[in-house]
Amino acid sequence: MAKTLNFSEAARRLYITQGTLSQQIMQLEGEVGSKLFDRTSHSVILTESGEELLPLAVATLESAGVCSDRMKDLRGALAGTLKLGTTHSFCPLMTETVKAFLKQNPGVDIKIIVETAAELLEMVRNRELDLALAFKPIMQYDEIESEPLFSTSLSVIMRNGHPLAEKESISLDDIESCGVVLPGGPLQARRIFDRYLGIDTRRLNVRLEVNDPDLIMDIVQGTNLVSIMSALASYYRTGLTAVPLDRASYKMTGCVHRPKEGYRKRSSEVFLGMLRESAQMERLMKNLQL
């Protein structure tokens, strides 16, 4: 709650109702004997007591969580809860690894958060996630260890049978006459598109701008429109073709991100090993590069 300062958003992240969250905060305020939040109809802010309590509460919760995880690990069985994050583009890779992991480790519960790369990296920094899958960010974080799994570049994605589907590479001239679904601002593909490729979007016949990779693929699959994204977005779909963009020399590196310091659960180490194997299989199948 202290991070979002929004009851609805905090309740959503905690998977509880807003009423339950309000009751829990009131109970905590009663126990500590001080008001922790100032609430108005327009905003929520921490009181002075809330500001003082917050770092102590965070440290206590982290210590309790680490203690519980260590005791479970000492018992030699994989158990507890594994907290994972992924962007939409990495959902297929995450899904395959999670299915295999759950089959082999029935004692571990998993929570998965699907968010933008920026949101996930902030959660990793705050130790709210054990692992997160996302492309390597433009800005690096000292508190985060990022392990590369594969590299790819931007491709033009279209339905099978599209007039451009047989080409080995595609130029901007090739798609000037096509309708384009442009990835939205929060997506890494769009950031690379704008920052590194220097493409003037006025050259393109942009019909839609969408910030959800799955929705982009649905639209492209059912129309003659094309999109410019990482080929990863189309890998687990039938009926789509991804052709490299001829000027996409900038590589997008798919990474697994985790906190650099602190205790690591055995379950997270096992999951990471399986994730590496899944990514290696993807490279073999899809000719991705290290």
matplotlib code that plots the C-alpha trace (Angstrom):
import matplotlib.pyplot as plt

x = [0.0, 2.9, 4.3, 1.2, -0.6, -3.7, -6.1, -7.5, -4.0, -2.6, -5.5, -5.1, -1.4, -2.2, -5.0, -7.5, -10.5, -10.2, -12.4, -10.2, -7.1, -8.8, -9.7, -6.1, -4.7, -7.1, -6.2, -2.5, -3.1, -4.9, -2.0, 0.7, -1.5, -0.9, -2.5, -0.3, -2.1, -3.9, -6.8, -8.8, -11.3, -8.5, -5.3, -3.5, -0.2, 1.9, 1.8, 5.0, 4.4, 3.9, 7.1, 8.9, 7.4, 7.8, 11.5, 11.2, 8.2, 9.9, 13.0, 10.9, 8.9, 12.1, 13.8, 10.7, 10.5, 14.2, 14.0, 11.0, 12.8, 16.0, 14.2, 12.4, 15.6, 17.3, 14.6, 15.8, 12.5, 11.5, 8.6, 7.2, 6.2, 8.2, 7.5, 8.0, 7.5, 7.4, 6.5, 3.9, 6.6, 8.1, 4.9, 5.3, 8.8, 7.6, 4.6, 6.5, 9.1, 6.4, 4.5, 7.6, 8.7, 5.3, 5.2, 8.6, 8.1, 4.5, 5.5, 6.2, 3.5, 4.1, 2.9, 3.3, 3.1, 2.7, 3.8, 6.0, 9.8, 10.1, 7.5, 9.1, 12.6, 11.4, 9.8, 13.1, 14.9, 12.5, 12.8, 9.2, 10.1, 12.6, 13.1, 11.8, 11.9, 12.3, 14.5, 17.7, 16.8, 18.5, 19.4, 21.2, 20.5, 23.3, 20.9, 19.9, 21.8, 20.7, 21.7, 21.4, 19.4, 19.4, 19.6, 17.3, 16.6, 13.5, 11.5, 8.5, 5.7, 2.8, 0.3, 1.4, 0.7, 1.3, 3.0, 6.2, 6.3, 8.8, 11.5, 14.7, 14.8, 12.5, 13.3, 11.2, 10.6, 9.0, 6.4, 5.6, 2.5, 1.4, -0.8, 1.3, 0.4, 3.0, 4.0, 3.1, 5.5, 6.0, 7.2, 10.9, 10.5, 9.1, 11.9, 14.5, 12.5, 12.5, 15.9, 18.3, 16.8, 15.9, 12.9, 10.6, 7.2, 5.8, 7.1, 4.9, 1.2, 0.4, -3.1, -3.0, -0.7, -1.1, 0.8, -0.1, 2.0, -0.8, -3.3, -0.9, -0.4, -4.1, -4.7, -1.8, -2.9, -6.4, -5.5, -3.0, -1.4, 2.2, 4.0, 7.6, 8.6, 10.9, 10.2, 9.8, 6.2, 5.2, 7.1, 4.3, 1.7, 0.7, -0.2, 2.5, 5.8, 8.6, 11.1, 14.2, 14.1, 17.2, 18.4, 17.7, 21.4, 20.6, 20.2, 17.5, 18.8, 16.3, 17.4, 16.4, 16.7, 17.1, 18.3, 22.1, 22.4, 20.7, 19.5, 18.3, 15.7, 16.6, 13.4, 14.5, 17.9, 16.1, 13.6, 16.5, 18.2, 15.1, 14.6, 18.2, 17.3, 14.1, 15.9, 18.6, 15.9, 14.3, 17.7, 18.0, 14.5, 14.3, 18.0, 18.3, 21.7, 23.6]
y = [0.0, 2.4, 1.8, 2.4, 4.9, 3.6, 1.2, -0.3, -1.0, -2.3, -4.7, -5.9, -6.7, -8.5, -10.5, -9.3, -7.0, -3.3, -3.7, -6.4, -4.2, -1.3, -3.5, -4.8, -1.3, -0.1, -3.1, -2.3, 1.3, 0.2, -2.1, 0.5, 3.2, 5.7, 6.7, 5.5, 7.0, 10.3, 9.6, 12.1, 11.6, 12.4, 11.0, 8.8, 9.8, 8.4, 10.2, 10.9, 7.7, 5.8, 7.1, 6.0, 2.5, 1.7, 0.7, -1.2, -3.1, -3.9, -5.2, -7.3, -8.9, -9.6, -11.2, -13.3, -14.4, -15.3, -17.2, -19.3, -20.0, -21.1, -23.5, -25.1, -25.4, -27.0, -29.6, -30.6, -30.3, -27.7, -25.9, -22.4, -19.8, -18.8, -15.3, -14.8, -11.9, -11.8, -9.3, -10.3, -11.2, -13.8, -15.4, -18.5, -19.2, -18.7, -20.9, -23.9, -23.7, -23.3, -26.4, -28.5, -27.1, -27.8, -31.3, -32.0, -29.9, -30.3, -28.7, -25.3, -22.7, -20.1, -16.5, -14.9, -11.2, -10.0, -6.4, -4.0, -4.5, -1.3, -2.4, -5.9, -4.5, -2.2, -5.2, -7.1, -4.2, -4.2, -8.0, -8.5, -11.0, -13.9, -13.9, -11.9, -12.4, -9.3, -7.8, -6.2, -2.6, 0.4, 1.6, -0.9, -1.3, -1.9, -4.0, -6.4, -9.3, -9.9, -13.1, -13.2, -16.1, -15.2, -12.2, -11.3, -8.3, -6.6, -8.4, -7.7, -10.0, -10.9, -13.6, -16.7, -16.1, -12.4, -11.0, -10.3, -13.6, -15.3, -12.6, -13.2, -9.7, -6.7, -3.0, 0.0, 0.5, -2.9, -2.1, 1.5, 0.3, -2.0, -1.1, -1.2, -2.1, -0.1, -1.4, 1.0, 3.1, 0.8, -2.1, -2.6, -3.0, 0.5, 2.0, 0.4, 1.4, 5.0, 5.3, 3.2, 2.7, 6.3, 5.3, 8.2, 6.7, 9.2, 6.9, 4.2, 3.7, 3.3, 2.1, 1.1, 1.6, -1.2, -1.8, -5.5, -8.0, -10.7, -8.3, -7.1, -10.7, -11.4, -8.4, -9.3, -12.9, -12.0, -9.1, -8.0, -5.6, -6.1, -5.2, -4.5, -6.4, -9.1, -12.4, -13.9, -12.5, -14.9, -18.1, -20.1, -19.1, -20.9, -18.8, -16.1, -15.4, -13.2, -11.8, -9.8, -6.1, -5.4, -2.4, -4.0, -4.3, -3.4, -6.6, -7.2, -9.4, -11.6, -11.9, -13.4, -10.7, -11.3, -9.5, -9.3, -9.6, -11.7, -15.2, -17.1, -19.9, -23.3, -23.3, -20.2, -21.9, -25.0, -22.9, -20.9, -24.1, -25.2, -21.8, -22.0, -25.3, -24.0, -21.0, -23.2, -25.3, -22.1, -21.1, -24.4, -24.3, -20.6, -19.9, -17.2, -16.1, -16.0]
z = [0.0, 0.9, -2.6, -4.6, -2.4, -4.1, -2.3, -5.6, -7.1, -3.8, -3.3, -6.9, -6.3, -3.1, -4.6, -1.9, -2.0, -1.3, 1.8, 3.2, 2.7, 4.5, 7.4, 7.7, 7.7, 10.3, 12.4, 12.0, 13.0, 16.1, 17.1, 16.6, 18.2, 15.4, 12.0, 9.2, 6.1, 5.5, 3.2, 1.2, -1.6, -4.1, -2.6, 0.0, 1.6, 4.4, 7.8, 9.7, 11.7, 8.4, 7.0, 10.2, 10.3, 6.6, 6.4, 9.6, 8.3, 5.0, 6.8, 9.1, 6.2, 4.2, 7.2, 7.9, 4.3, 4.2, 7.4, 6.2, 2.8, 4.5, 6.8, 3.9, 2.0, 5.0, 5.1, 1.6, -0.2, -2.7, -1.2, -0.5, -3.1, -6.1, -7.3, -11.0, -13.5, -17.2, -20.0, -22.5, -25.1, -22.8, -21.7, -24.0, -22.7, -19.1, -19.6, -21.0, -18.2, -15.5, -16.7, -16.6, -13.2, -11.6, -12.8, -11.2, -8.0, -6.7, -3.4, -4.8, -5.4, -8.1, -8.4, -11.8, -12.6, -16.2, -16.5, -18.5, -18.3, -16.3, -13.7, -13.4, -12.9, -10.2, -8.4, -8.7, -7.2, -4.3, -3.9, -4.7, -7.4, -7.3, -11.1, -14.0, -17.8, -20.0, -22.6, -21.3, -20.4, -21.9, -18.4, -16.1, -12.4, -9.8, -7.6, -10.4, -12.0, -15.7, -17.3, -21.1, -22.6, -26.3, -28.7, -31.5, -33.7, -35.0, -37.7, -39.9, -38.8, -41.1, -41.8, -43.8, -47.5, -47.3, -50.4, -48.4, -46.5, -48.9, -48.7, -46.8, -45.4, -45.7, -46.1, -45.1, -48.8, -49.0, -46.3, -47.3, -49.2, -46.3, -43.4, -40.2, -36.6, -34.6, -31.1, -28.4, -26.3, -23.3, -25.5, -25.9, -29.6, -29.9, -27.8, -30.0, -33.1, -32.0, -30.2, -32.3, -35.8, -36.3, -38.5, -39.5, -38.8, -41.3, -44.0, -42.8, -43.3, -39.5, -39.1, -35.4, -32.4, -29.8, -26.5, -26.2, -28.2, -28.1, -29.5, -32.2, -33.3, -33.3, -35.6, -37.9, -38.1, -39.3, -41.7, -44.3, -41.8, -40.7, -37.5, -36.6, -33.4, -32.1, -33.8, -30.3, -30.3, -33.1, -32.2, -30.6, -33.1, -36.3, -39.3, -38.8, -40.6, -39.2, -41.7, -40.4, -40.9, -43.0, -40.9, -37.5, -36.5, -32.9, -30.9, -28.3, -25.6, -23.7, -20.1, -16.8, -14.0, -10.3, -7.2, -7.2, -3.4, -0.7, -0.2, -3.2, -2.8, -4.0, -6.0, -7.9, -8.7, -10.0, -12.0, -13.5, -14.6, -16.4, -17.9, -19.4, -20.9, -22.4, -23.8, -25.3, -27.0, -28.4, -29.8, -31.6, -32.9, -33.9, -34.7, -32.0, -31.1, -27.8]

ax = plt.figure().add_subplot(projection="3d")
ax.plot(x, y, z, "-o")
ax.set_aspect("equal")
plt.show()
